[in-house]
Amino acid sequence: MELYNGRPENTEGRLPREIRTYDFLDGLGIEYKRTDHEPANNMETCNKIDAALGVLICKNLFLCNRQKTKFYLLMMPGDKKFKTKELSGQINSARLSFADAESMMAYLDIEPGAVSIMGLMNDKDHAVQLLIDEEVLEGEYIGCHPCVCTSSLKIKTADIIEKYLPATRHEYMAVHLAGED
C-alpha cells in the first residue's frame, strides 16, 4: 500500500462523494495523506491500512435512538469494544442502536463500510451529533475514509477540530468509553 500526499492525480472511476471530500479538504487548506486499498472488511486489511498510514483508524458508528429522531456519529479507537449502555448514560439517550443504511445515506451520503467524520460535510441540516471518545482526541492524527471504503486518509486531529468541524458547522461532544469487558 502506497502513501500519497493529498488527492489522487487521476480521479477517473472514483465516486463523486470521494472527490467532494478532497475538494472540501483542499478548500480548507487541510493537508492529508492518502492510501488506496481494497474494501476494508476484515481486521487483517484494517491492520495493513493502519500500518501504511502510521495511525490507528477510528471505528465510526452511526447510531440512533429508538424513535429514529436523533442520530449520532461515534468515533472511537478501533480496538475498543462498544457498549450502548456505557454511551447512553453520557448522552441522555436510551435505547441506542445502529442506524439503517437509508438514514446513513440520507444524512451523511455514505454507505455502510465507509462511515466517517468526512460525511458530516454532507449533513447540511446538522441532524447528526458527533461524539468522539477522549482517547481519539488525544492522538496527533485521525485516520478516516473519504466517504468511500476503498481509500483512507491521515489528517491532523487539530485540523479536524479547528478547521474541518467549524467549516461543517458541527460541534463534538467528548465521551469516555472504557471499552472493557
C-alpha positions in Angstrom: 0.0 0.0 0.0 1.5 3.3 -1.1 1.1 6.5 0.8 0.3 9.7 -1.2 0.1 13.4 -0.4 -3.4 14.7 -1.0 -5.9 13.8 -3.7 -5.4 11.4 -6.5 -4.0 12.8 -9.7 -6.4 10.8 -11.8 -10.0 10.8 -10.5 -11.4 8.6 -13.2 -13.6 5.8 -11.7 -13.9 7.5 -8.3 -17.3 8.3 -6.8 -18.4 12.0 -6.7 -18.7 11.8 -2.9 -15.0 10.9 -2.7 -14.0 13.8 -5.0 -16.2 16.2 -3.0 -14.3 15.2 0.2 -10.9 16.1 -1.4 -12.4 19.3 -2.7 -13.7 20.2 0.7 -10.4 19.4 2.5 -8.3 21.2 -0.2 -10.6 24.3 0.1 -9.9 24.5 3.8 -6.1 24.1 3.3 -6.1 20.9 5.3 -3.1 18.6 4.4 -3.7 14.9 4.4 -2.0 11.6 3.4 -4.0 9.0 1.4 -3.7 5.4 0.7 -5.9 3.4 -1.7 -6.9 -0.2 -1.0 -9.4 -3.0 -1.3 -12.6 -2.5 0.8 -11.6 -3.0 4.5 -14.0 -5.7 5.5 -11.7 -7.6 7.9 -9.2 -6.8 10.7 -6.2 -8.0 8.6 -6.9 -5.4 5.9 -7.6 -2.8 8.6 -4.3 -3.5 10.2 -2.4 -3.1 6.9 -4.1 0.2 6.3 -3.2 1.4 9.8 0.4 0.4 9.2 0.5 2.2 5.8 -0.9 5.4 7.3 1.0 5.1 10.6 -2.2 5.8 12.6 -5.0 3.8 14.2 -8.1 4.2 12.1 -11.1 5.1 14.1 -14.1 2.9 14.4 -17.0 5.0 13.3 -20.5 4.0 14.3 -23.7 5.6 13.0 -26.3 5.3 15.8 -29.8 6.5 16.5 -32.4 6.5 19.3 -35.3 4.1 19.2 -37.6 6.6 17.7 -35.1 7.5 15.0 -35.4 11.2 15.9 -31.8 11.6 17.0 -28.7 10.4 15.1 -25.1 10.2 16.3 -21.7 9.6 14.7 -19.4 8.0 17.3 -15.6 8.0 16.7 -13.7 5.6 18.9 -10.5 3.6 18.8 -10.9 0.5 16.6 -9.6 -1.8 19.3 -12.2 -0.7 21.9 -15.4 -2.6 22.5 -18.6 -0.6 22.1 -21.3 -0.9 24.8 -24.5 1.0 24.2 -25.3 1.3 27.9 -22.0 3.0 28.6 -22.7 5.7 26.0 -26.4 6.1 26.5 -26.0 7.5 30.0 -23.4 10.1 28.9 -25.7 11.5 26.1 -29.0 11.0 27.8 -30.4 8.8 25.1 -31.8 5.4 26.0 -32.1 2.6 23.6 -29.3 3.4 21.2 -29.0 1.1 18.1 -27.3 1.1 14.8 -29.0 3.4 12.3 -30.1 1.9 9.0 -28.3 2.3 5.7 -31.0 4.5 4.3 -30.5 7.0 7.2 -26.8 6.8 6.7 -27.2 7.7 3.0 -29.8 10.4 3.7 -27.8 12.3 6.4 -24.1 11.6 5.5 -24.1 10.4 1.9 -22.2 7.4 2.9 -22.8 3.6 2.5 -22.1 1.0 5.2 -18.4 0.2 5.5 -17.4 3.8 4.7 -18.8 5.7 7.7 -16.5 8.6 8.5 -16.4 12.0 10.0 -16.0 13.3 6.4 -19.7 12.6 6.0 -20.6 15.5 8.2 -19.8 17.9 5.3 -23.0 16.4 3.7 -25.2 16.9 6.8 -26.5 20.3 5.9 -29.3 20.2 8.4 -27.0 19.3 11.3 -29.1 16.4 12.2 -26.2 14.2 13.3 -24.4 14.8 16.7 -20.7 14.0 16.7 -19.4 12.0 19.6 -15.7 11.5 20.0 -14.0 9.2 22.5 -11.4 11.1 24.6 -8.7 8.7 23.5 -9.2 9.7 19.8 -8.9 13.3 20.8 -5.5 12.6 22.5 -4.0 11.3 19.2 -2.0 13.6 16.9 -3.7 12.2 13.8 -7.1 10.7 12.9 -7.5 8.0 10.3 -10.7 8.0 8.3 -12.3 7.2 5.0 -13.1 9.9 2.4 -16.7 8.8 2.2 -15.7 5.6 0.4 -14.3 2.4 1.8 -11.5 2.0 -0.8 -9.3 4.9 0.4 -8.2 6.1 3.8 -6.8 9.4 5.0 -4.5 10.5 7.7 -5.3 14.0 9.0 -4.1 16.0 12.0 -6.6 15.8 14.8 -6.1 19.6 15.3 -7.1 20.2 11.7 -10.3 18.2 12.2 -11.3 20.0 15.4 -10.1 23.5 14.5 -10.8 23.7 10.7 -13.0 20.9 9.4 -15.7 20.8 12.1 -16.2 24.6 12.1 -16.5 24.5 8.3 -19.2 21.9 8.5 -20.9 23.8 11.4 -20.7 20.8 13.6 -19.6 20.6 17.2 -18.5 17.5 19.0 -19.1 16.0 22.4 -16.3 14.2 24.1 -17.3 10.9 25.6 -15.4 8.4 27.8 -15.7 4.7 26.7 -13.9 2.2 28.9 -14.3 -0.5 26.3 -13.6 -3.2 28.8 -15.4 -6.5 29.2 
